[in-house]
Amino acid sequence: MYRQYSINLAERIRKEVEQYNFGDVNKVVKCTVSMGVSSYPCPDVKNIEDLINKADRALYNAKAEGRNRVGII
């Protein structure tokens, strides 16, 4: 339940950032974001360090797949 909610939230944030025009009327800057998602409870997450490491690996996977993605492990 929490895992799917986290994935959906990350994807919504990613899409909002992608569509947002940063800057002002004279100069618009487009940005993208990659995120790594992990959740708890999960069988291989026993402490906060495991949770952070899992999210970090998911982020690197997202970047390796082409950026502007949500990575999940």
PQR file of N, CA, C, O and H, with PARSE charges and radii, in Angstrom:
ATOM      1  N   MET A   1       0.813  -1.181   0.000 -0.4000 1.5000
ATOM      2  CA  MET A   1       0.000   0.000   0.000 -0.0000 2.0000
ATOM      3  C   MET A   1       0.868   1.261   0.000  0.5500 1.7000
ATOM      4  O   MET A   1       0.691   2.133  -0.851 -0.5500 1.4000
ATOM      5  N   TYR A   2       1.813   1.364   0.958 -0.4000 1.5000
ATOM      6  CA  TYR A   2       2.673   2.544   1.018 -0.0000 2.0000
ATOM      7  C   TYR A   2       3.578   2.631  -0.197  0.5500 1.7000
ATOM      8  O   TYR A   2       3.865   3.725  -0.684 -0.5500 1.4000
ATOM      9  H   TYR A   2       1.957   0.656   1.650  0.4000 1.0000
ATOM     10  N   ARG A   3       4.032   1.478  -0.693 -0.4000 1.5000
ATOM     11  CA  ARG A   3       4.929   1.456  -1.844 -0.0000 2.0000
ATOM     12  C   ARG A   3       4.256   2.088  -3.056  0.5500 1.7000
ATOM     13  O   ARG A   3       4.838   2.966  -3.694 -0.5500 1.4000
ATOM     14  H   ARG A   3       3.798   0.589  -0.298  0.4000 1.0000
ATOM     15  N   GLN A   4       3.054   1.662  -3.379 -0.4000 1.5000
ATOM     16  CA  GLN A   4       2.363   2.198  -4.558 -0.0000 2.0000
ATOM     17  C   GLN A   4       2.043   3.676  -4.378  0.5500 1.7000
ATOM     18  O   GLN A   4       2.143   4.453  -5.327 -0.5500 1.4000
ATOM     19  H   GLN A   4       2.581   0.949  -2.861  0.4000 1.0000
ATOM     20  N   TYR A   5       1.663   4.066  -3.174 -0.4000 1.5000
ATOM     21  CA  TYR A   5       1.414   5.478  -2.896 -0.0000 2.0000
ATOM     22  C   TYR A   5       2.684   6.294  -3.125  0.5500 1.7000
ATOM     23  O   TYR A   5       2.627   7.367  -3.726 -0.5500 1.4000
ATOM     24  H   TYR A   5       1.582   3.435  -2.403  0.4000 1.0000
ATOM     25  N   SER A   6       3.823   5.801  -2.654 -0.4000 1.5000
ATOM     26  CA  SER A   6       5.097   6.505  -2.821 -0.0000 2.0000
ATOM     27  C   SER A   6       5.474   6.633  -4.291  0.5500 1.7000
ATOM     28  O   SER A   6       5.943   7.683  -4.731 -0.5500 1.4000
ATOM     29  H   SER A   6       3.869   4.929  -2.166  0.4000 1.0000
ATOM     30  N   ILE A   7       5.268   5.567  -5.040 -0.4000 1.5000
ATOM     31  CA  ILE A   7       5.571   5.591  -6.479 -0.0000 2.0000
ATOM     32  C   ILE A   7       4.681   6.604  -7.182  0.5500 1.7000
ATOM     33  O   ILE A   7       5.165   7.407  -7.980 -0.5500 1.4000
ATOM     34  H   ILE A   7       4.887   4.714  -4.682  0.4000 1.0000
ATOM     35  N   ASN A   8       3.384   6.574  -6.892 -0.4000 1.5000
ATOM     36  CA  ASN A   8       2.448   7.507  -7.531 -0.0000 2.0000
ATOM     37  C   ASN A   8       2.780   8.953  -7.182  0.5500 1.7000
ATOM     38  O   ASN A   8       2.732   9.825  -8.049 -0.5500 1.4000
ATOM     39  H   ASN A   8       2.992   5.921  -6.244  0.4000 1.0000
ATOM     40  N   LEU A   9       3.113   9.213  -5.930 -0.4000 1.5000
ATOM     41  CA  LEU A   9       3.464  10.563  -5.507 -0.0000 2.0000
ATOM     42  C   LEU A   9       4.731  11.038  -6.215  0.5500 1.7000
ATOM     43  O   LEU A   9       4.777  12.164  -6.709 -0.5500 1.4000
ATOM     44  H   LEU A   9       3.152   8.505  -5.225  0.4000 1.0000
ATOM     45  N   ALA A  10       5.745  10.203  -6.268 -0.4000 1.5000
ATOM     46  CA  ALA A  10       6.994  10.571  -6.947 -0.0000 2.0000
ATOM     47  C   ALA A  10       6.745  10.854  -8.426  0.5500 1.7000
ATOM     48  O   ALA A  10       7.312  11.795  -8.980 -0.5500 1.4000
ATOM     49  H   ALA A  10       5.708   9.288  -5.866  0.4000 1.0000
ATOM     50  N   GLU A  11       5.916  10.060  -9.055 -0.4000 1.5000
ATOM     51  CA  GLU A  11       5.612  10.265 -10.477 -0.0000 2.0000
ATOM     52  C   GLU A  11       4.846  11.572 -10.691  0.5500 1.7000
ATOM     53  O   GLU A  11       5.095  12.279 -11.668 -0.5500 1.4000
ATOM     54  H   GLU A  11       5.455   9.296  -8.604  0.4000 1.0000
ATOM     55  N   ARG A  12       3.927  11.894  -9.799 -0.4000 1.5000
ATOM     56  CA  ARG A  12       3.200  13.159  -9.906 -0.0000 2.0000
ATOM     57  C   ARG A  12       4.144  14.348  -9.747  0.5500 1.7000
ATOM     58  O   ARG A  12       4.041  15.328 -10.485 -0.5500 1.4000
ATOM     59  H   ARG A  12       3.725  11.319  -9.006  0.4000 1.0000
ATOM     60  N   ILE A  13       5.051  14.265  -8.799 -0.4000 1.5000
ATOM     61  CA  ILE A  13       6.039  15.340  -8.606 -0.0000 2.0000
ATOM     62  C   ILE A  13       6.921  15.472  -9.839  0.5500 1.7000
ATOM     63  O   ILE A  13       7.172  16.586 -10.300 -0.5500 1.4000
ATOM     64  H   ILE A  13       5.136  13.469  -8.200  0.4000 1.0000
ATOM     65  N   ARG A  14       7.393  14.354 -10.379 -0.4000 1.5000
ATOM     66  CA  ARG A  14       8.245  14.368 -11.563 -0.0000 2.0000
ATOM     67  C   ARG A  14       7.546  15.060 -12.732  0.5500 1.7000
ATOM     68  O   ARG A  14       8.149  15.881 -13.423 -0.5500 1.4000
ATOM     69  H   ARG A  14       7.189  13.450 -10.005  0.4000 1.0000
ATOM     70  N   LYS A  15       6.277  14.727 -12.949 -0.4000 1.5000
ATOM     71  CA  LYS A  15       5.525  15.329 -14.057 -0.0000 2.0000
ATOM     72  C   LYS A  15       5.305  16.828 -13.846  0.5500 1.7000
ATOM     73  O   LYS A  15       5.396  17.605 -14.796 -0.5500 1.4000
ATOM     74  H   LYS A  15       5.787  14.060 -12.387  0.4000 1.0000
ATOM     75  N   GLU A  16       5.018  17.235 -12.614 -0.4000 1.5000
ATOM     76  CA  GLU A  16       4.823  18.658 -12.323 -0.0000 2.0000
ATOM     77  C   GLU A  16       6.094  19.456 -12.582  0.5500 1.7000
ATOM     78  O   GLU A  16       6.039  20.532 -13.178 -0.5500 1.4000
ATOM     79  H   GLU A  16       4.944  16.603 -11.842  0.4000 1.0000
ATOM     80  N   VAL A  17       7.226  18.946 -12.144 -0.4000 1.5000
ATOM     81  CA  VAL A  17       8.500  19.627 -12.376 -0.0000 2.0000
ATOM     82  C   VAL A  17       8.777  19.720 -13.868  0.5500 1.7000
ATOM     83  O   VAL A  17       9.206  20.768 -14.352 -0.5500 1.4000
ATOM     84  H   VAL A  17       7.271  18.072 -11.660  0.4000 1.0000
ATOM     85  N   GLU A  18       8.541  18.652 -14.594 -0.4000 1.5000
ATOM     86  CA  GLU A  18       8.780  18.618 -16.037 -0.0000 2.0000
ATOM     87  C   GLU A  18       7.941  19.668 -16.775  0.5500 1.7000
ATOM     88  O   GLU A  18       8.409  20.258 -17.749 -0.5500 1.4000
ATOM     89  H   GLU A  18       8.193  17.801 -14.201  0.4000 1.0000
ATOM     90  N   GLN A  19       6.725  19.901 -16.324 -0.4000 1.5000
ATOM     91  CA  GLN A  19       5.814  20.828 -17.008 -0.0000 2.0000
ATOM     92  C   GLN A  19       5.947  22.278 -16.533  0.5500 1.7000
ATOM     93  O   GLN A  19       5.451  23.195 -17.189 -0.5500 1.4000
ATOM     94  H   GLN A  19       6.346  19.423 -15.532  0.4000 1.0000
ATOM     95  N   TYR A  20       6.608  22.483 -15.406 -0.4000 1.5000
ATOM     96  CA  TYR A  20       6.699  23.821 -14.821 -0.0000 2.0000
ATOM     97  C   TYR A  20       7.723  24.672 -15.578  0.5500 1.7000
ATOM     98  O   TYR A  20       8.787  24.188 -15.965 -0.5500 1.4000
ATOM     99  H   TYR A  20       7.011  21.738 -14.873  0.4000 1.0000
ATOM    100  N   ASN A  21       7.384  25.938 -15.779 -0.4000 1.5000
ATOM    101  CA  ASN A  21       8.302  26.891 -16.402 -0.0000 2.0000
ATOM    102  C   ASN A  21       8.994  27.699 -15.307  0.5500 1.7000
ATOM    103  O   ASN A  21       8.385  28.580 -14.701 -0.5500 1.4000
ATOM    104  H   ASN A  21       6.520  26.331 -15.465  0.4000 1.0000
ATOM    105  N   PHE A  22      10.253  27.400 -15.058 -0.4000 1.5000
ATOM    106  CA  PHE A  22      11.039  28.138 -14.076 -0.0000 2.0000
ATOM    107  C   PHE A  22      11.553  29.408 -14.733  0.5500 1.7000
ATOM    108  O   PHE A  22      11.782  29.425 -15.942 -0.5500 1.4000
ATOM    109  H   PHE A  22      10.748  26.684 -15.551  0.4000 1.0000
ATOM    110  N   GLY A  23      11.736  30.451 -13.976 -0.4000 1.5000
ATOM    111  CA  GLY A  23      12.244  31.706 -14.517 -0.0000 2.0000
ATOM    112  C   GLY A  23      11.161  32.762 -14.578  0.5500 1.7000
ATOM    113  O   GLY A  23      10.213  32.743 -13.793 -0.5500 1.4000
ATOM    114  H   GLY A  23      11.551  30.437 -12.994  0.4000 1.0000
ATOM    115  N   ASP A  24      11.309  33.692 -15.524 -0.4000 1.5000
ATOM    116  CA  ASP A  24      10.328  34.760 -15.692 -0.0000 2.0000
ATOM    117  C   ASP A  24       9.985  34.904 -17.168  0.5500 1.7000
ATOM    118  O   ASP A  24      10.339  34.050 -17.982 -0.5500 1.4000
ATOM    119  H   ASP A  24      12.079  33.708 -16.161  0.4000 1.0000
ATOM    120  N   VAL A  25       9.298  35.985 -17.509 -0.4000 1.5000
ATOM    121  CA  VAL A  25       8.852  36.159 -18.893 -0.0000 2.0000
ATOM    122  C   VAL A  25      10.008  36.333 -19.868  0.5500 1.7000
ATOM    123  O   VAL A  25       9.846  36.062 -21.058 -0.5500 1.4000
ATOM    124  H   VAL A  25       9.010  36.679 -16.849  0.4000 1.0000
ATOM    125  N   ASN A  26      11.155  36.773 -19.403 -0.4000 1.5000
ATOM    126  CA  ASN A  26      12.305  36.994 -20.277 -0.0000 2.0000
ATOM    127  C   ASN A  26      13.116  35.730 -20.526  0.5500 1.7000
ATOM    128  O   ASN A  26      13.759  35.595 -21.566 -0.5500 1.4000
ATOM    129  H   ASN A  26      11.286  36.993 -18.436  0.4000 1.0000
ATOM    130  N   LYS A  27      13.085  34.824 -19.589 -0.4000 1.5000
ATOM    131  CA  LYS A  27      13.864  33.606 -19.747 -0.0000 2.0000
ATOM    132  C   LYS A  27      13.168  32.459 -19.001  0.5500 1.7000
ATOM    133  O   LYS A  27      12.986  32.503 -17.785 -0.5500 1.4000
ATOM    134  H   LYS A  27      12.562  34.934 -18.744  0.4000 1.0000
ATOM    135  N   VAL A  28      12.792  31.450 -19.756 -0.4000 1.5000
ATOM    136  CA  VAL A  28      12.134  30.281 -19.176 -0.0000 2.0000
ATOM    137  C   VAL A  28      13.129  29.130 -19.172  0.5500 1.7000
ATOM    138  O   VAL A  28      13.808  28.873 -20.166 -0.5500 1.4000
ATOM    139  H   VAL A  28      12.939  31.413 -20.744  0.4000 1.0000
ATOM    140  N   VAL A  29      13.204  28.454 -18.058 -0.4000 1.5000
ATOM    141  CA  VAL A  29      14.096  27.309 -17.914 -0.0000 2.0000
ATOM    142  C   VAL A  29      13.254  26.078 -17.625  0.5500 1.7000
ATOM    143  O   VAL A  29      12.424  26.084 -16.717 -0.5500 1.4000
ATOM    144  H   VAL A  29      12.653  28.662 -17.250  0.4000 1.0000
ATOM    145  N   LYS A  30      13.467  25.039 -18.387 -0.4000 1.5000
ATOM    146  CA  LYS A  30      12.788  23.765 -18.159 -0.0000 2.0000
ATOM    147  C   LYS A  30      13.714  22.866 -17.343  0.5500 1.7000
ATOM    148  O   LYS A  30      14.927  22.856 -17.554 -0.5500 1.4000
ATOM    149  H   LYS A  30      14.141  25.034 -19.125  0.4000 1.0000
ATOM    150  N   CYS A  31      13.137  22.119 -16.416 -0.4000 1.5000
ATOM    151  CA  CYS A  31      13.906  21.208 -15.571 -0.0000 2.0000
ATOM    152  C   CYS A  31      13.245  19.834 -15.559  0.5500 1.7000
ATOM    153  O   CYS A  31      12.046  19.694 -15.803 -0.5500 1.4000
ATOM    154  H   CYS A  31      12.152  22.128 -16.245  0.4000 1.0000
ATOM    155  N   THR A  32      14.040  18.854 -15.277 -0.4000 1.5000
ATOM    156  CA  THR A  32      13.518  17.511 -15.043 -0.0000 2.0000
ATOM    157  C   THR A  32      14.118  16.996 -13.746  0.5500 1.7000
ATOM    158  O   THR A  32      15.082  17.558 -13.226 -0.5500 1.4000
ATOM    159  H   THR A  32      15.014  18.968 -15.079  0.4000 1.0000
ATOM    160  N   VAL A  33      13.544  15.932 -13.238 -0.4000 1.5000
ATOM    161  CA  VAL A  33      14.016  15.376 -11.976 -0.0000 2.0000
ATOM    162  C   VAL A  33      13.944  13.853 -12.042  0.5500 1.7000
ATOM    163  O   VAL A  33      13.014  13.278 -12.608 -0.5500 1.4000
ATOM    164  H   VAL A  33      12.761  15.475 -13.661  0.4000 1.0000
ATOM    165  N   SER A  34      14.934  13.229 -11.459 -0.4000 1.5000
ATOM    166  CA  SER A  34      14.912  11.778 -11.267 -0.0000 2.0000
ATOM    167  C   SER A  34      14.839  11.514  -9.771  0.5500 1.7000
ATOM    168  O   SER A  34      15.444  12.232  -8.975 -0.5500 1.4000
ATOM    169  H   SER A  34      15.690  13.695 -10.999  0.4000 1.0000
ATOM    170  N   MET A  35      14.098  10.485  -9.398 -0.4000 1.5000
ATOM    171  CA  MET A  35      13.924  10.151  -7.985 -0.0000 2.0000
ATOM    172  C   MET A  35      14.062   8.659  -7.781  0.5500 1.7000
ATOM    173  O   MET A  35      13.744   7.855  -8.657 -0.5500 1.4000
ATOM    174  H   MET A  35      13.607   9.902 -10.045  0.4000 1.0000
ATOM    175  N   GLY A  36      14.536   8.314  -6.618 -0.4000 1.5000
ATOM    176  CA  GLY A  36      14.577   6.921  -6.212 -0.0000 2.0000
ATOM    177  C   GLY A  36      13.567   6.692  -5.107  0.5500 1.7000
ATOM    178  O   GLY A  36      13.503   7.471  -4.155 -0.5500 1.4000
ATOM    179  H   GLY A  36      14.794   8.967  -5.906  0.4000 1.0000
ATOM    180  N   VAL A  37      12.777   5.638  -5.218 -0.4000 1.5000
ATOM    181  CA  VAL A  37      11.725   5.363  -4.257 -0.0000 2.0000
ATOM    182  C   VAL A  37      12.006   4.055  -3.534  0.5500 1.7000
ATOM    183  O   VAL A  37      12.299   3.031  -4.151 -0.5500 1.4000
ATOM    184  H   VAL A  37      12.829   5.006  -5.991  0.4000 1.0000
ATOM    185  N   SER A  38      11.910   4.113  -2.229 -0.4000 1.5000
ATOM    186  CA  SER A  38      11.915   2.904  -1.410 -0.0000 2.0000
ATOM    187  C   SER A  38      10.836   3.090  -0.356  0.5500 1.7000
ATOM    188  O   SER A  38      10.402   4.213  -0.097 -0.5500 1.4000
ATOM    189  H   SER A  38      11.672   4.945  -1.727  0.4000 1.0000
ATOM    190  N   SER A  39      10.414   2.017   0.239 -0.4000 1.5000
ATOM    191  CA  SER A  39       9.345   2.132   1.233 -0.0000 2.0000
ATOM    192  C   SER A  39       9.555   1.132   2.360  0.5500 1.7000
ATOM    193  O   SER A  39      10.340   0.190   2.254 -0.5500 1.4000
ATOM    194  H   SER A  39      10.767   1.105   0.029  0.4000 1.0000
ATOM    195  N   TYR A  40       8.839   1.368   3.422 -0.4000 1.5000
ATOM    196  CA  TYR A  40       8.884   0.497   4.585 -0.0000 2.0000
ATOM    197  C   TYR A  40       7.450   0.245   5.013  0.5500 1.7000
ATOM    198  O   TYR A  40       6.672   1.198   5.031 -0.5500 1.4000
ATOM    199  H   TYR A  40       8.201   2.134   3.509  0.4000 1.0000
ATOM    200  N   PRO A  41       7.057  -0.930   5.349 -0.5600 1.5000
ATOM    201  CA  PRO A  41       7.867  -2.132   5.556  0.2800 2.0000
ATOM    202  C   PRO A  41       8.222  -2.823   4.246  0.5500 1.7000
ATOM    203  O   PRO A  41       7.481  -2.777   3.264 -0.5500 1.4000
ATOM    204  N   CYS A  42       9.366  -3.454   4.272 -0.4000 1.5000
ATOM    205  CA  CYS A  42       9.879  -4.212   3.135 -0.0000 2.0000
ATOM    206  C   CYS A  42      10.815  -5.277   3.707  0.5500 1.7000
ATOM    207  O   CYS A  42      11.567  -4.990   4.639 -0.5500 1.4000
ATOM    208  H   CYS A  42       9.968  -3.492   5.069  0.4000 1.0000
ATOM    209  N   PRO A  43      10.784  -6.501   3.169 -0.5600 1.5000
ATOM    210  CA  PRO A  43      11.588  -7.582   3.754  0.2800 2.0000
ATOM    211  C   PRO A  43      13.078  -7.285   3.884  0.5500 1.7000
ATOM    212  O   PRO A  43      13.704  -7.719   4.851 -0.5500 1.4000
ATOM    213  N   ASP A  44      13.659  -6.557   2.934 -0.4000 1.5000
ATOM    214  CA  ASP A  44      15.099  -6.320   2.991 -0.0000 2.0000
ATOM    215  C   ASP A  44      15.469  -4.969   3.612  0.5500 1.7000
ATOM    216  O   ASP A  44      16.622  -4.549   3.524 -0.5500 1.4000
ATOM    217  H   ASP A  44      13.151  -6.205   2.149  0.4000 1.0000
ATOM    218  N   VAL A  45      14.516  -4.293   4.230 -0.4000 1.5000
ATOM    219  CA  VAL A  45      14.775  -3.032   4.926 -0.0000 2.0000
ATOM    220  C   VAL A  45      14.602  -3.268   6.428  0.5500 1.7000
ATOM    221  O   VAL A  45      13.495  -3.460   6.931 -0.5500 1.4000
ATOM    222  H   VAL A  45      13.579  -4.635   4.302  0.4000 1.0000
ATOM    223  N   LYS A  46      15.736  -3.247   7.115 -0.4000 1.5000
ATOM    224  CA  LYS A  46      15.722  -3.517   8.549 -0.0000 2.0000
ATOM    225  C   LYS A  46      15.943  -2.268   9.394  0.5500 1.7000
ATOM    226  O   LYS A  46      15.646  -2.264  10.589 -0.5500 1.4000
ATOM    227  H   LYS A  46      16.635  -3.091   6.706  0.4000 1.0000
ATOM    228  N   ASN A  47      16.470  -1.196   8.770 -0.4000 1.5000
ATOM    229  CA  ASN A  47      16.728   0.038   9.501 -0.0000 2.0000
ATOM    230  C   ASN A  47      16.740   1.210   8.521  0.5500 1.7000
ATOM    231  O   ASN A  47      16.583   1.025   7.315 -0.5500 1.4000
ATOM    232  H   ASN A  47      16.711  -1.199   7.799  0.4000 1.0000
ATOM    233  N   ILE A  48      16.927   2.400   9.047 -0.4000 1.5000
ATOM    234  CA  ILE A  48      16.885   3.603   8.216 -0.0000 2.0000
ATOM    235  C   ILE A  48      17.995   3.620   7.171  0.5500 1.7000
ATOM    236  O   ILE A  48      17.792   4.113   6.061 -0.5500 1.4000
ATOM    237  H   ILE A  48      17.055   2.551  10.027  0.4000 1.0000
ATOM    238  N   GLU A  49      19.150   3.091   7.511 -0.4000 1.5000
ATOM    239  CA  GLU A  49      20.252   3.051   6.543 -0.0000 2.0000
ATOM    240  C   GLU A  49      19.893   2.175   5.341  0.5500 1.7000
ATOM    241  O   GLU A  49      20.206   2.524   4.203 -0.5500 1.4000
ATOM    242  H   GLU A  49      19.314   2.690   8.412  0.4000 1.0000
ATOM    243  N   ASP A  50      19.242   1.046   5.591 -0.4000 1.5000
ATOM    244  CA  ASP A  50      18.793   0.181   4.490 -0.0000 2.0000
ATOM    245  C   ASP A  50      17.808   0.917   3.593  0.5500 1.7000
ATOM    246  O   ASP A  50      17.882   0.820   2.368 -0.5500 1.4000
ATOM    247  H   ASP A  50      18.988   0.763   6.516  0.4000 1.0000
ATOM    248  N   LEU A  51      16.891   1.651   4.204 -0.4000 1.5000
ATOM    249  CA  LEU A  51      15.886   2.391   3.441 -0.0000 2.0000
ATOM    250  C   LEU A  51      16.533   3.452   2.554  0.5500 1.7000
ATOM    251  O   LEU A  51      16.187   3.585   1.381 -0.5500 1.4000
ATOM    252  H   LEU A  51      16.831   1.731   5.199  0.4000 1.0000
ATOM    253  N   ILE A  52      17.471   4.201   3.122 -0.4000 1.5000
ATOM    254  CA  ILE A  52      18.173   5.245   2.357 -0.0000 2.0000
ATOM    255  C   ILE A  52      19.031   4.629   1.260  0.5500 1.7000
ATOM    256  O   ILE A  52      19.038   5.126   0.133 -0.5500 1.4000
ATOM    257  H   ILE A  52      17.752   4.093   4.075  0.4000 1.0000
ATOM    258  N   ASN A  53      19.745   3.568   1.565 -0.4000 1.5000
ATOM    259  CA  ASN A  53      20.581   2.903   0.546 -0.0000 2.0000
ATOM    260  C   ASN A  53      19.738   2.373  -0.599  0.5500 1.7000
ATOM    261  O   ASN A  53      20.140   2.460  -1.760 -0.5500 1.4000
ATOM    262  H   ASN A  53      19.739   3.164   2.480  0.4000 1.0000
ATOM    263  N   LYS A  54      18.581   1.830  -0.285 -0.4000 1.5000
ATOM    264  CA  LYS A  54      17.700   1.311  -1.331 -0.0000 2.0000
ATOM    265  C   LYS A  54      17.181   2.443  -2.228  0.5500 1.7000
ATOM    266  O   LYS A  54      17.134   2.297  -3.450 -0.5500 1.4000
ATOM    267  H   LYS A  54      18.255   1.759   0.658  0.4000 1.0000
ATOM    268  N   ALA A  55      16.796   3.561  -1.625 -0.4000 1.5000
ATOM    269  CA  ALA A  55      16.349   4.716  -2.405 -0.0000 2.0000
ATOM    270  C   ALA A  55      17.488   5.268  -3.253  0.5500 1.7000
ATOM    271  O   ALA A  55      17.268   5.677  -4.394 -0.5500 1.4000
ATOM    272  H   ALA A  55      16.835   3.680  -0.632  0.4000 1.0000
ATOM    273  N   ASP A  56      18.688   5.285  -2.715 -0.4000 1.5000
ATOM    274  CA  ASP A  56      19.860   5.768  -3.447 -0.0000 2.0000
ATOM    275  C   ASP A  56      20.141   4.892  -4.671  0.5500 1.7000
ATOM    276  O   ASP A  56      20.410   5.407  -5.756 -0.5500 1.4000
ATOM    277  H   ASP A  56      18.866   4.953  -1.789  0.4000 1.0000
ATOM    278  N   ARG A  57      20.078   3.577  -4.496 -0.4000 1.5000
ATOM    279  CA  ARG A  57      20.275   2.660  -5.634 -0.0000 2.0000
ATOM    280  C   ARG A  57      19.190   2.864  -6.690  0.5500 1.7000
ATOM    281  O   ARG A  57      19.466   2.814  -7.888 -0.5500 1.4000
ATOM    282  H   ARG A  57      19.859   3.159  -3.615  0.4000 1.0000
ATOM    283  N   ALA A  58      17.967   3.092  -6.244 -0.4000 1.5000
ATOM    284  CA  ALA A  58      16.865   3.330  -7.182 -0.0000 2.0000
ATOM    285  C   ALA A  58      17.087   4.624  -7.959  0.5500 1.7000
ATOM    286  O   ALA A  58      16.777   4.691  -9.149 -0.5500 1.4000
ATOM    287  H   ALA A  58      17.742   3.133  -5.270  0.4000 1.0000
ATOM    288  N   LEU A  59      17.620   5.650  -7.301 -0.4000 1.5000
ATOM    289  CA  LEU A  59      17.927   6.912  -7.979 -0.0000 2.0000
ATOM    290  C   LEU A  59      18.992   6.706  -9.051  0.5500 1.7000
ATOM    291  O   LEU A  59      18.841   7.188 -10.174 -0.5500 1.4000
ATOM    292  H   LEU A  59      17.871   5.596  -6.335  0.4000 1.0000
ATOM    293  N   TYR A  60      20.062   5.999  -8.717 -0.4000 1.5000
ATOM    294  CA  TYR A  60      21.117   5.745  -9.704 -0.0000 2.0000
ATOM    295  C   TYR A  60      20.596   4.932 -10.879  0.5500 1.7000
ATOM    296  O   TYR A  60      21.009   5.150 -12.018 -0.5500 1.4000
ATOM    297  H   TYR A  60      20.185   5.608  -7.805  0.4000 1.0000
ATOM    298  N   ASN A  61      19.702   4.006 -10.615 -0.4000 1.5000
ATOM    299  CA  ASN A  61      19.094   3.235 -11.703 -0.0000 2.0000
ATOM    300  C   ASN A  61      18.267   4.143 -12.613  0.5500 1.7000
ATOM    301  O   ASN A  61      18.322   4.017 -13.836 -0.5500 1.4000
ATOM    302  H   ASN A  61      19.366   3.828  -9.690  0.4000 1.0000
ATOM    303  N   ALA A  62      17.509   5.048 -12.021 -0.4000 1.5000
ATOM    304  CA  ALA A  62      16.702   5.982 -12.815 -0.0000 2.0000
ATOM    305  C   ALA A  62      17.588   6.839 -13.705  0.5500 1.7000
ATOM    306  O   ALA A  62      17.275   7.042 -14.878 -0.5500 1.4000
ATOM    307  H   ALA A  62      17.465   5.151 -11.027  0.4000 1.0000
ATOM    308  N   LYS A  63      18.679   7.338 -13.168 -0.4000 1.5000
ATOM    309  CA  LYS A  63      19.599   8.152 -13.969 -0.0000 2.0000
ATOM    310  C   LYS A  63      20.245   7.330 -15.079  0.5500 1.7000
ATOM    311  O   LYS A  63      20.419   7.820 -16.195 -0.5500 1.4000
ATOM    312  H   LYS A  63      18.933   7.172 -12.215  0.4000 1.0000
ATOM    313  N   ALA A  64      20.595   6.100 -14.782 -0.4000 1.5000
ATOM    314  CA  ALA A  64      21.228   5.237 -15.786 -0.0000 2.0000
ATOM    315  C   ALA A  64      20.262   4.889 -16.918  0.5500 1.7000
ATOM    316  O   ALA A  64      20.692   4.626 -18.041 -0.5500 1.4000
ATOM    317  H   ALA A  64      20.454   5.702 -13.875  0.4000 1.0000
ATOM    318  N   GLU A  65      18.969   4.886 -16.628 -0.4000 1.5000
ATOM    319  CA  GLU A  65      17.964   4.558 -17.641 -0.0000 2.0000
ATOM    320  C   GLU A  65      17.607   5.750 -18.522  0.5500 1.7000
ATOM    321  O   GLU A  65      16.805   5.609 -19.445 -0.5500 1.4000
ATOM    322  H   GLU A  65      18.620   5.099 -15.716  0.4000 1.0000
ATOM    323  N   GLY A  66      18.180   6.911 -18.259 -0.4000 1.5000
ATOM    324  CA  GLY A  66      17.946   8.042 -19.125 -0.0000 2.0000
ATOM    325  C   GLY A  66      17.475   9.315 -18.455  0.5500 1.7000
ATOM    326  O   GLY A  66      17.147  10.277 -19.149 -0.5500 1.4000
ATOM    327  H   GLY A  66      18.832   7.026 -17.509  0.4000 1.0000
ATOM    328  N   ARG A  67      17.429   9.360 -17.149 -0.4000 1.5000
ATOM    329  CA  ARG A  67      17.023  10.546 -16.397 -0.0000 2.0000
ATOM    330  C   ARG A  67      15.544  10.853 -16.572  0.5500 1.7000
ATOM    331  O   ARG A  67      14.854  10.231 -17.379 -0.5500 1.4000
ATOM    332  H   ARG A  67      17.696   8.578 -16.585  0.4000 1.0000
ATOM    333  N   ASN A  68      15.069  11.831 -15.794 -0.4000 1.5000
ATOM    334  CA  ASN A  68      13.659  12.213 -15.765 -0.0000 2.0000
ATOM    335  C   ASN A  68      12.760  10.995 -15.551  0.5500 1.7000
ATOM    336  O   ASN A  68      11.795  10.772 -16.282 -0.5500 1.4000
ATOM    337  H   ASN A  68      15.629  12.337 -15.138  0.4000 1.0000
ATOM    338  N   ARG A  69      13.108  10.219 -14.531 -0.4000 1.5000
ATOM    339  CA  ARG A  69      12.383   8.983 -14.231 -0.0000 2.0000
ATOM    340  C   ARG A  69      12.254   8.792 -12.732  0.5500 1.7000
ATOM    341  O   ARG A  69      12.931   9.432 -11.927 -0.5500 1.4000
ATOM    342  H   ARG A  69      13.892  10.401 -13.937  0.4000 1.0000
ATOM    343  N   VAL A  70      11.358   7.885 -12.398 -0.4000 1.5000
ATOM    344  CA  VAL A  70      11.232   7.426 -11.016 -0.0000 2.0000
ATOM    345  C   VAL A  70      11.791   6.020 -10.976  0.5500 1.7000
ATOM    346  O   VAL A  70      11.286   5.120 -11.648 -0.5500 1.4000
ATOM    347  H   VAL A  70      10.808   7.365 -13.052  0.4000 1.0000
ATOM    348  N   GLY A  71      12.829   5.835 -10.190 -0.4000 1.5000
ATOM    349  CA  GLY A  71      13.441   4.516 -10.061 -0.0000 2.0000
ATOM    350  C   GLY A  71      12.910   3.802  -8.834  0.5500 1.7000
ATOM    351  O   GLY A  71      12.710   4.412  -7.783 -0.5500 1.4000
ATOM    352  H   GLY A  71      13.239   6.565  -9.644  0.4000 1.0000
ATOM    353  N   ILE A  72      12.682   2.501  -8.974 -0.4000 1.5000
ATOM    354  CA  ILE A  72      12.133   1.693  -7.902 -0.0000 2.0000
ATOM    355  C   ILE A  72      12.961   0.420  -7.786  0.5500 1.7000
ATOM    356  O   ILE A  72      13.266  -0.229  -8.787 -0.5500 1.4000
ATOM    357  H   ILE A  72      12.845   2.005  -9.827  0.4000 1.0000
ATOM    358  N   ILE A  73      13.316   0.073  -6.565 -0.4000 1.5000
ATOM    359  CA  ILE A  73      13.991  -1.209  -6.334 -0.0000 2.0000
ATOM    360  C   ILE A  73      13.144  -1.984  -5.354  0.5500 1.7000
ATOM    361  O   ILE A  73      13.493  -3.107  -4.989 -0.5500 1.4000
ATOM    362  H   ILE A  73      13.068   0.600  -5.752  0.4000 1.0000
TER
END
